Amino acid sequence: MDKRLEEIIQRVKTWPAAAQEEAIMALTEIDGRIVESGELSPEDQEKLAALREMVSKSIAEGGDYSDDDIGAMIEELMAKSAYKDR
């Protein structure tokens, strides 16, 4: 995490409740745009890379996942990730 972000988050903890609520709303709005735009968080990118590695390894070992199977796995992971904190 960016050091500036860590510092501001620490300061937000000392703000009055109304200001904290405003910060929550602003961050929630940004988070919504990121999720809606399809941008992946670093954690989601890591999960997707691990999934790709698993699929590639399976194919190299003679795995028999169909395109539909892989698509379903990706959709399931993305659905879990997009809504885990909501």
MODELLER restraints for C-alpha pairs under 7 A, 6 or more apart:
rsr = mdl.restraints
at = mdl.atoms
rsr.add(forms.Gaussian(group=physical.xy_distance, feature=features.Distance(at['CA:12:A'], at['CA:20:A']), mean=6.33, stdev=0.5))
rsr.add(forms.Gaussian(group=physical.xy_distance, feature=features.Distance(at['CA:35:A'], at['CA:82:A']), mean=6.81, stdev=0.5))
rsr.add(forms.Gaussian(group=physical.xy_distance, feature=features.Distance(at['CA:44:A'], at['CA:81:A']), mean=6.89, stdev=0.5))
